[in-house]
């Protein structure tokens, strides 16, 4: 009888039952989770609601239209940070373990402060930290920062592309010699990040650059703009954030400086930055990696499958297709593509953060893929690698006509060859300080 | 010299804007001894309500009247719901209560009207006007005129009306005022309502300049040194304090900033305020509290 209790058939039956139960459990958890450290209240809620609205709506589109990524449904939950660093860290710790068995793919806090505070934790926990269009410039070097991805555009690329645009306008970079540029920057680490690279570019091309700080939050800028009027620069680069942007434009008008000689950076480029300044913003130029608009096929799909189905995430539907929303959509596209690419290597199943990291490092968005994604003109060509976690480094320029942004240039590329040694030097210093042995990217596939 | 004058006059006009917020603090402190930390949130709530009503098709004056009504309701709710229950509690308790009220108002404002940023045009062009080679902002001049009218109206309210007389009596000696039949709660309600009106005016001017957004509630940070310098209980002091803060911070930023580093505009007024605290703790026009122990 004992033999019959342990007969091979019974064992096989028991094993089959266990397998079925396990696969049932796996089916229940056949989801890929995105922990969202969002901010929907507080001073930066306008950006947070737009960005996370676009991100969530894109994931909803993938679930509704495609049934997920190769059958793996996308899931997410939000934790309110109010853009406060401590809350962002608390949210990270709370969400990093996944949701109902679905593993966390990546974190996307859209906050320089939270990104800095969770950088080392992300590396230790092996969860990619995505800082699209912002973050530490030297995290572009993936050999030192394997889990950090300043996708599309790091701060150095941003100012390099702006200087290249100013050069184009002047008739060539050699014509910049003797010109005067002022940078009006937010008084924070974010605002100061690009000072060294602008000094290098000024030396290289022979223009003079004056850096003028605006103390946070930037509600008063009279003295700064009077100084600018005294300097009489050809261009002002506005490296603002939040309320600082409309106040800069209003004060520029008040002191007689033309708006079409002010170029806003990537965090001075939304409708919320220009519209509150009213007529003073007419003509204001800014860079963008993700133009506003609803004509892109992917936006039309979201509208049809998500918004019109009553599932849109935006409280105010008029914000559909605005700059922050479209950045969220772009971020969604890149995150989902990383999962898709990683699935091709590791299998069509929920993936660990480490596996998704591989997907990010092998992102390759060419024109053909952009066509398939319905995102031509919305997203730039991107090719990432172990060594390069930025991948793009190009921007387009747009101009505010009083009611909306109009794209006025093709993609303008940053001088990435010039920037690369500076980035590597900074990353190497970080590695030395933290005792990190850089990966040998030449050996990584 | 023209540049110096531009910086100086621009600073004075900016100071008037700070005074607009400081006056709201003074009104409540004068009548009840409460340092109302929620003043900035009231500015935000007023501006956000006004602009949201405009966007929903209200005419300017209808939106103004409806917002004023909402500020009166808010004042009534704060008086009934919070302050009435805290009579005779230590000042720190009342301060903490207004801190709590501040967060509630901010949350309520975003819950009701959303988090997006709104533009606000009052029909006054913010273009530079030239006076003898010195550029001045037409909007700043308008704001200064509005502040002057507001101070005049408040002075008349305090000196020429029965309510004003009661307010002054409560400010001088609350117990004596109670003993002659003045209803403290009613006076508090009136003062909070007037502070609500001042918040609305300040909210419209600041909202037209910054855009109506959450950061409006941060303008209180500019009002604090104004209060320390001018005194917590004087409307005239709020104006003078504002002028001193505005002019000194701009001059410091332009002439001292290049020597020791930019960005001192935010903290320089507090250096000045601390110096005043050391030399003249009650501020320029504040009343010295004398207590028998």
Interface residues (C-beta under 8 A of the other chain):
Chain A: X40 X41 X42 X43 X44 X45 X46 X48 X49 X187 X211 X212 X213 X214 X215 X216 X217 X219 X220 X222 X223 X224 X226 X227 X230 X242 X243 X246 X247 X250 X253 X254 X255 X256 X272 X275 X276 X277 X278 X279 X280 X315 X316 X319
Chain B: X3 X6 X7 X10 X11 X14 X107 X110 X114 X115 X116 X117 X118 X119 X120 X121 X125 X126 X127 X128 X135 X137 X139 X140 X206 X209 X210 X211 X212 X213 X214 X215 X218 X219 X222 X249 X250 X253 X254 X257 X261 X262 X263 X264 X265 X266 X267
